[in-house]
Amino acid sequence: MASPRERLPMPAPPPISDDGPARDTPERAFFGRRKGHKLRAHQSDLIAHLLPRLSLDISAAAPPRLTTLFGPQTGRLQIQQVRIEVGFGGGEHLIAEAAAHPQTGFIGCEPYVNGMAKILAQIEARGLSNLRLFAGDASELLAWAPAGSLKRIDLIHPDPWPKRRHWKRRFVQDATIAAMTRVLGDGGEFRFVCDIDHYVAWTLEHLMRSRDFTWAAERADDWRLPWPGYTMTRYGAKATREGRRATYLVFRKNSSGV
Ligand SMILES: C[S@@+](CC[C@H](N)C(=O)[O-])C[C@H]1O[C@@H](n2cnc3c(N)ncnc32)[C@H](O)[C@@H]1O
């Protein structure tokens, strides 16, 4: 049987602005905004008091099993597996996932303080105990996490960096794919949602030349439609309003030795 790679056509990259050569060596650094409008008093209070309780300290060694980050869940279901969402923005998708999967621990990663304030308000309002947060660059979080410790990594509407000279800033790079290969367990997934065709093609190209992942799509609807239970984010809604259609890609990590 043909693999999805052989059967499915890759979206063709549209013309993009080309204003200079991309450098060969990808730099891993965070380039986005860390601060936006001034926080309201309660949001500042959440950043000062709730964030330190939920924040991961990656200057200390990671525990051998990340499930232990979520402590004994007294009177609640025990955490069985851990997932990361990279750049959760306002947290719409992450909060919905954490509420729907109480036996999964979630680590939300977002350097943008206003996004952090928003998700803290939701965590407080819903009393969610299966979420931890990291207010920095997700590549540092991936470098910290133990090998094979994650079930899934979600990257939803990442910053597109459309100019050629900025492609090296995109989160999907050979180096981040290698980092995801290390931290995902066998059968673990990398899920990617994006409304910028060039970044979709870029991601397919990078993941499909990696021997460590298989694109899980079997039919066109698998990438044209959100997977079951998907919660639309703020950037997803904005893309729809502006007439751009998102693509949904699921890559599964191959078993070691495959
Ligand atoms: C275009 S926004 C999308 C936000 C959200 N996922 C959504 O769909 O509404 C991209 C987000 O990724 C965050 N981001 C960018 N680079 C990141 C990195 N290296 N690590 C973690 N988050 C990052 C940005 O701060 C920003 O909030």
The ligand as an SDF file (V2000), in Angstrom:
LIG
                    3D

 27 29  0  0  0  0  0  0  0  0999 V2000
    0.2730   33.8110   15.7370 C   0  0  0  0  0  0  0  0  0  0  0  0
    0.2250   33.5840   17.4560 S   0  0  0  0  0  0  0  0  0  0  0  0
   -0.9520   32.2280   17.6250 C   0  0  0  0  0  0  0  0  0  0  0  0
   -1.4660   32.0640   19.0330 C   0  0  0  0  0  0  0  0  0  0  0  0
   -2.4430   30.8890   19.2270 C   0  0  0  0  0  0  0  0  0  0  0  0
   -1.7700   29.6120   19.0170 N   0  0  0  0  0  0  0  0  0  0  0  0
   -3.6370   31.0200   18.3310 C   0  0  0  0  0  0  0  0  0  0  0  0
   -3.7820   30.1830   17.4160 O   0  0  0  0  0  0  0  0  0  0  0  0
   -4.4420   31.9470   18.5520 O   0  0  0  0  0  0  0  0  0  0  0  0
    1.7620   32.7420   17.7630 C   0  0  0  0  0  0  0  0  0  0  0  0
    2.1300   32.6770   19.2300 C   0  0  0  0  0  0  0  0  0  0  0  0
    3.3100   31.8930   19.3900 O   0  0  0  0  0  0  0  0  0  0  0  0
    4.1050   32.4970   20.4010 C   0  0  0  0  0  0  0  0  0  0  0  0
    5.4930   32.0780   20.1410 N   0  0  0  0  0  0  0  0  0  0  0  0
    6.2880   32.5080   19.1420 C   0  0  0  0  0  0  0  0  0  0  0  0
    7.4990   31.9130   19.2150 N   0  0  0  0  0  0  0  0  0  0  0  0
    7.4440   31.0830   20.2780 C   0  0  0  0  0  0  0  0  0  0  0  0
    8.3930   30.2130   20.8890 C   0  0  0  0  0  0  0  0  0  0  0  0
    9.6260   30.0730   20.3950 N   0  0  0  0  0  0  0  0  0  0  0  0
    8.0110   29.5200   21.9830 N   0  0  0  0  0  0  0  0  0  0  0  0
    6.7710   29.6460   22.4760 C   0  0  0  0  0  0  0  0  0  0  0  0
    5.8370   30.4630   21.9560 N   0  0  0  0  0  0  0  0  0  0  0  0
    6.1660   31.1780   20.8680 C   0  0  0  0  0  0  0  0  0  0  0  0
    3.8830   33.9800   20.2480 C   0  0  0  0  0  0  0  0  0  0  0  0
    4.1570   34.6920   21.4370 O   0  0  0  0  0  0  0  0  0  0  0  0
    2.4120   34.0290   19.8500 C   0  0  0  0  0  0  0  0  0  0  0  0
    1.5680   34.2130   20.9560 O   0  0  0  0  0  0  0  0  0  0  0  0
  1  2  1  0
  2  3  1  0
  2 10  1  0
  3  4  1  0
  4  5  1  0
  5  6  1  0
  5  7  1  0
  7  8  2  0
  7  9  1  0
 10 11  1  0
 11 12  1  0
 11 26  1  0
 12 13  1  0
 13 14  1  0
 13 24  1  0
 14 15  1  0
 14 23  1  0
 15 16  2  0
 16 17  1  0
 17 18  1  0
 17 23  2  0
 18 19  1  0
 18 20  2  0
 20 21  1  0
 21 22  2  0
 22 23  1  0
 24 25  1  0
 24 26  1  0
 26 27  1  0
M  CHG  2   2   1   9  -1
M  END
$$$$
